[in-house]
Amino acid sequence: MLLGEIDEIVYHRPKLGTLNTRVDDLRVKLATWPTDGVGSTLSAAELRLLPYLQTHLSLKEIGDRQFVSRNTVSTQVASIYRKLGASGRSEAVGRARELGLLAPSPLEPTRQRLDVASST
């Protein structure tokens, strides 16, 4: 659905800098991403919870901020891990960043920053 919206934007505004290249890169990543056959799309609730996985907050603290129980958070986290093919919190965050579901960490060098540094 989101790629459809992106296609619409690119159709109407084809000269948006590096957007076309980044969309093509995303399509390649999504095409080669392993799926477990169960349906790997994150639900709206899981997408709301995903940014909290990159914090120091416990499941209970995340639940308090989301106004849901710790058990609900635990169930959603397990589902996120399964859908992203991750075995833990940091691996799930890394995979979510690779897919563009989370912004890259400002502490981690990105490919663009490395490319710029190597060309100077």
Secondary structure, DSSP 8 states (H G I E B T S, - for coil): -HHHHHHHHHHH----TTHHHHHHHHHHHHHHS---SS-----HHHHHHGGGGGSS--HHHHHHHHTS-HHHHHHHHHHHHHHHT-SSHHHHHHHHHHTTSS---TTS--HHHHHHHHH-
